[in-house]
Amino acid sequence: MPLYKTITVSATTKVLIWKIEESFDELCLGMKLTSSCALRVQNMKSDLHKRGFMSVRHLLAEEGYTDHDLYYDENGKPHLTDYNYISITHSFHFSAIIISDMEVGIDVEKQRIKILRIAHKFTPIEEYRTLANEDAIMRKLTLVWCAKESLYKSFANPGISFLQNIYVEDFRLTDSQTTANVSVAAKSKTYNVFFLEFEEFTCAYALLQ
């Protein structure tokens, strides 16, 4: 069972990453889904999405949870029945969760050069043109995107703009963390954001300060 990495952030916060190497049928073995989740995965057209969905259930099992301990609110944000906070992500052949007693968010993304084409939609690209080469710019932008996506998941406010409402404090590629702020109307929250890169993927997870 390819539990790829476990990060114990604190006594009450843990990150788990799964490398999806099994078939969908293999991932289904021993897993009992709620009727709504069974229907949801049945209606997924992509085999990769189905495998990602099921691999998350294995990550939950690593922490003693089942699919019945997980539910989603009206904004699609996941919650646990024991009132711990959870955030979920999957991208291609990696999935990850973060579980904590505080508000959290997590995102995993494959590093792809096409992020340069959409960068203007989520961050001032001028800040990164001074980096040494296109690969460095791609990595930096992917880190920023992952940070903002993890903040978006934690904040869970419909209509939030990555460009206008989420600010990530600048950082060097050698840094493993930064701070960030999300502000919408009179609501504002500050987070610590942590980074890691592996096998041409980027992960960021955010913890409310």
C-alpha angles and dihedrals in degrees: 000000000000105000093168103192141352121200118192100203093176140332089284103032128068136171120205125189125194126199106214107224100138128089120251091255091052091050091051093058110113093359120125114196131195113252092253093051092045089055091045095054091042090058095050111110098198118078089206091056090049091051091047091051093051095044088059088058088056090051089052089051090054087064095043098261131126131203087264090064091060128077138162130229128221091278093053094253114147122235136182122230092230089062095248113136120247137184126188135200140167133180125178105310099351130076131177144182134194121205123190147147088243134057110286143168135193138189136181122194136176112242106246130167092226089078087082089068094057099034093103089063095063110021142017098268092199088076091068104039090092093065116114101253146350092270091056091048090050092051093048093048091048090052091051092047092049091048092051093044091052090049091048090053093050097044092044098189114151115238096022115156119223089207101042106028106034121065122186116195110238117261141176122254088245092058120100097200147021140171129256141186133213118198128178119166106311094341118097133165134179124213141187110230124201128196140203134170127205136164092352092309129113128213128190128179127188130208124193112244 
